[in-house]
C-alpha cells in the first residue's frame, strides 16, 4: 500500500495533475498523427529508406537545437516555452490536415512539415524535461516521472487505435485534424498551471553557448550521469527505431497493412505502460541501475525475436517486450539523472538526455531504413539488438560505482 501511496501523493499535486491529464489528451493526438505520417509515407513510397528519412526529419533537429534550448530553459520561463512550442505544433498539424484533405500532399512537403515539427519539438523537449520537477515537491518526482511516462505510453496504444479507425473510415487527413484539436485542451491547462519553483529562471547571465558547454562538461564528468547516458544512447540507437520501421514490418513482413500497424503500435504501448506503472509504484531510485541492465537484455531479446519470425502473435509478444524495455531504459535513466543533477544545471543536462533520446532514434531509423533496402527490414533492425548487448556488457562492468552515486543522490 505504501508503494501505491507514492502514486497518490504525486497525483494529489494540483499543478502536476493538470499537466499530466491534459497533456495525455494531447499525446493521444500526437501518437495518432505519428502513425498516420508513417502510413502515409509508406503508401506514397513503399520504401524503408523514406520511412527512415521521415523519422530522421522528425527527430534529428534536436541534436542541434535541444542543447541550446536547454540553455534557454535555464534562463527563461519554462512554462511559456512549452506553450509557444505546443502552439506551433498545433499549426503544423493543421497544415498537414489541409494538404492531405485537399489532395495536395507530396512526399517532399510531408518531409518539410515533419522537419518543421522536429525543430519545434526540439525546443519543446528541453522545456518539458525540466518542467515536471518544478510542479511538485522533490519526494514525489520519481513517481511523477514514471506516471508521465506511463500515460505517454497509454497514449501510444490509444492514439494508434484511434488513428487506425480514422484512416479506415475517413482517410489519413482525419488523424491530422484529430491531433490539431487535442492540442487545445493541453494549451488551456498550461495557462492554469503555476510552477512551485523555476530553478534556473534569471540565474544565468553569461554567454549562452559557454553555459551550454559547461552543462555538457558537468554531465560527462559526473560519475553517474555520464555512464547512464550510454545506456539511453544504446536504447535510442538500437531499440527505439523499431517504432519508425513498423509500417514496413506490418505490411511487408507480417502482411497486416494499416490495421496491423495500429495493433503493433498499440501493443508496444501496452508493454510500455505496464513497465511505467511498475516504475511509478516503486517510488524510489533504489535498485534502478540494476533494472537498467535487465531492460537492455530484454530489449535485445525482443528485437531478435521480432526480427526472426513472421508469426503475427509472436511478433506482438516481442513488440510488447521491446516497448516495456525502452520505457524502463528511458524513464529509469531520466529518474536517476533528475535526482542527481544540480537544479541550476537541469535544463542543460536534461536537454542532453533529450538529444540522445530523440536524436538517437533518428540516426538509428535512418541507418536501418537505408540498410533495409539492401539487407531487408529484419536484418537491419536485428543490428539494434547487438547495440543493446554491447551497452549491457559496458554498464555491467561499472554497475557498482554508478549505482552507488546515482541511487544515493536520488534519495537526497
N, C-alpha and C positions, 0 to 999 in steps of 0.2 A: 504493500500500500504506500510505503514511503516513496518508492520509486515513481509510482504513478502520481504522487503528490507533487513531484517536480514538474510534471506537465501542467497540472492545475495551477501551480504557482506562476508559471510563465503566462498561461492563458488569462490569468487574473489581472495582468497588467494591461490597462485600457489602451495605451498607445500601441503596444505590440499587437494586441488583439485586432485593432483596426487595420494595422499594416498587414497582418497575417491573412485575415479572412478576405479582405477586398483585393489584396494582392493576388490571392489564389484565383479569384474570378478572372483577373487579367491574365494569369498564367494559363488558364484553360484555353483562352483565346489564342495565346502565344503558341501553344502546342498544336492547336487546330491549324493555325497558319503554317507552322513548320512542316507538318505532314503534307499540307496542301501544296506548299512550294516544292517539296521533294517529288510528289506525284506529278505535278505539272512539268517539272524538269524532265522526269523520265518519259512522260507522254510525248513531249516535244522532241526528245533526242535519242532515247533508248541507249544512253551512253553512261557508263560508270565514270568516265573522265569528267563529264559535265556535272554529275552528282557531286564529285569531289570539288570541282571549281565553284559551284554554288555554295557548298559548305565552307570553302576557303574564303569566299567573298563575305560570308556571314560572320565568320569568326576571326579571320586574320587581322582586321584593323585594330583589334585590342592589343596586339603585340607592340604597335607604335603608340597608340593613343592612351591606353589604360594607365601606363606608368605616369604620364603627365597628368592625367585626370586624377590619379591618386594623390599627386602633389596638390592639386587644386582642392581635393576633398579635405585636405589638412588645413586649408585656408578659408574655404567658403562654406556657405550654408548647405549642408549635405541634403537636407530635405528638398530645398529648391532645385538642386541639381537633378534629383530624381524626378521631380515634377516636370521640369523642362524636357528631359530626355524621354519620359513617357509620352509627353505631348507630341514630340517629333515622331516617335514610333507609331503613334496612332495615325498621323498623317501619311506615313509610309503604307500602312495597311489600307487606308482609303485609296491611295494611288494604285495599289495592286488590284483592289476591287474594281475600280473604274476601268483600268486597262483590260482586265480579264473579262469582265462582263460585256465590254464593248467589242471584244474580239481583236483588240489591237496589241495584245501582249506578244512579245517576241523573246527569244532566249536572251538576247543582249540586254533588253530592258529589264527582264527579270534579274539578270546578273547585277545591273547597276542599282536597282532598287534594293536588292539584297545587300550590296556593298554599302549603300547609304545606311541601312538599318544596322549593319555591323559597326559602322562608325559611331552611330548614336548609342548603341548598346555598350560599346567600349567605355564611354563616359559613364553610362548608367551603372555598369558593373562596379566601377571604382566607388561610386557613391553608395550603392546599395550594400556592398560588402561591409561598409563602415557604419551603416545606419542602425542595424539591429542592436548592437551593444549600447547604443545611445537611447534606446527606447525603454529599457528596463534595468533593474538592479543586477549587479555583476553575478550574484549567485544563480540567477535564472538564465544566464546566457547560454550554457551548454544545451539545456533543454529547448530554449528558444531557437537556436540554430538548427537543431535536429527537427523541430516542428516545422520550421520554414522549409527545410529540405523535404520533409515528409509530404507537405501539401504541394510542393513543387512537383513531386512525383505522383501524387494523386492526379494532379492536372495532366501528367504525362499519359495516363490511361483514359481519363475523361475527355480531354481535348481531342486526341486521335479518334475516339469513338464518335464524337460529335462531327469531326471533320469527315469521317467515312460516310456518315449518314447524309451530311450536307452535299458532299461530292456526288453521291449516288442520286440524290433527289433533285438537286438544283445546279450541280456543277461546282468546279473549284472556286469560282468567284464568290460563292456564298460563304465559304470558310473565311475569306478575307474580310467580308462585311461583318461577320460574327466577331472576329478579332478586334476590329475597329470599335465596335460597340462596347466590348468588355473593358476597354481602356478607361471609359468614362467613370465607371464605378470606383476604380482604384484612384483615379485623379481626385475624385470628390473626397475619398477617405484621407488621402495625403494632406489635403488642406486642413483637416480636423486634427491631425496628429501634432503633438507637442513633444519635442525632444527633452528628456530629463537632463541631458548634458550634450554638449557639442565639443568634443575633446580638442579638436585642432583649430577651430574657427578663430582666425585673427592672431594665432600664436606664432606664425612663421612670417618673417619679413625679409628674408634673404632671397637670393636668386633661386627661381623655381627649379631650374634644371640641376643646380647644385644640391638642392634639397632632395630631389628625386634620386640623385646619385647617392646621397647619404642614406636614404631609405634602402636602396639596393645593397649597399655595403653592410648595413645593420642586419638585414635578413640573412645574407650569405655567411656572415661571420658568427651569427648566433648559433650556439652548439646544438640547438634543437630544431629551429625553424629551417635552417639550410637543408639538413638531411630530409625532412619530411616534404620539402618542395620537390625532391627527387621522386618521391612516391606519387605525388599528384601529377608530375610530369609523365611518369610511366602510364598511369591510368588514362591521362588525357591523350597521349600519343598512341598508346597501344589498344586501349579498350573502348574509349568513348566514341571513336569514329564509327563504331558499328551502327549507331543510330542514323547516320547520314547515308550509309550504304544499304539500309533496309529496303528502300524501293526496288533496288536491283535484286536483292535476295528474294523478296516477296514474289516478284514476277518471274525472274529467270531461273532461280534455284528451286523455290518451293511452289511455283505456279499457282499463286493465290490472288494476284492482282491487287487492286486498291483495298479490297476487304481484308486481304491477308496483311497488307502493310499496316492498316489500322489495328488489327489484332496483335501483330508483333509489337508494335509500339505500346499498345495498352498493357500487354503482359510484362514488358520490360518496366513499365511504370508501376505495376503491382509489386514486382520484386523489389523495386527501389523503395516503394512506400513501406513495405514490411521492414526493410533494413533501417529506414529513417525512424519508424515507430520504435524499433528496438533501441536505437541510439537515444531517442527522446526520453524513454523511460529509465535509461541508465542514469542520466542526470549527473554524470561525473566524467572526469578525464582518466581516472584510474583504469589501467588495462587497455586503453585505447590504442597505444602504439602496437601492442601485440595483435590487436584486432586488424590493424592495417596489414600485417603480414598475412593473416588468413584471407583477407579480402583480395590481395594480389594473387594468391594461389587460386582462389575461387574464380577470379576473372579469367586467368589463363585457362583453367579447366572449361569454363563456359564457352570461351572463344573457340577452343579446339573442338568441342562437341558441336557447336553450331555450324562450324565450317566443314565438318566431316560427314554430314548427313543431309538427306533431302526429305527426311521424315518430318512431317509438319508438327506433330506433337512433341517429338524430341527437340525440334527447333524451338518451340515455345518454352519448354522447360529450360533450355540453355539460355534463352534470352532473359528469362526471369533471374537466373543466376548472375548473368552479366550486369543486369540493371541493379541488383542488390549490391554487387561488389563495387561498382562505380560510385554508388552513393556512400558506401562506407569509407572508401578512399577519399572522396571529396569532402563529405561532411566531417569525417574524423580528422582529416588534416586541418580543415578550417577551424574546428573547435580547439584543437591543440594550439594553433597559431594565435587565435583570438585571446586565449587565456595567457599566452606568454608575451605578446607584443606590448611595447610601451604605447600608451594611449595617444601620445603626440605623434607617433610613427604609424598609427593604424592605417591611415589612408594609403600611404606609400607602400607599406609591406603587404597589405591585403590586395592592393592593385597588382602586385607581382603574382599573388595567388590567382587573381582573375586573368592575368595574361596567360599563365600556364594552363588554367582550366578551360579557357575559351580558345586560346591560340593553338594549344597542343592538338585538339581535335581538328582544327582547320588544316594544320600541316599533315596530320595523320590521314585525314579523309582525302586530301589532295594526292598524297603519295599512293595510298591504297587504291583510290579511284583510277588514277592513271595506270597503276600496275595491273589492275583488274582487266583492263582492255588487252593485256598481253598474257597474263597467267590465270585469269579468272577471278571472280569475286571471292571464292572460298580460300584460295591460296593467299590472296592479298590480305584478307582480314586475319588469317591464321598467324601471320607475322606479328600481329599485335600481341598475341599470347606469349611469344618469345620475349617481347619487351617487358611484359609483366613479370615473367620469371626472372629476368636479369635484375629488375628492381627489387624483387623479393630477396634474392641472394645478397644484393648490396646492403639492404636495410638490416637483414638478419645479423650481419657482422657488427652492426653498430647499435643494435637494439637496446642494450642495457644503458648505454650513455644517453641516447636520445630520450628514452622513456623517463630516465631519472630527472632530466632537465624539464621536459615539457609537462609531464604529469604532475610534478611538484609545483611548477609555476601556475598551472591551471587551477590549483586548489587555493592559490593565494588571493 
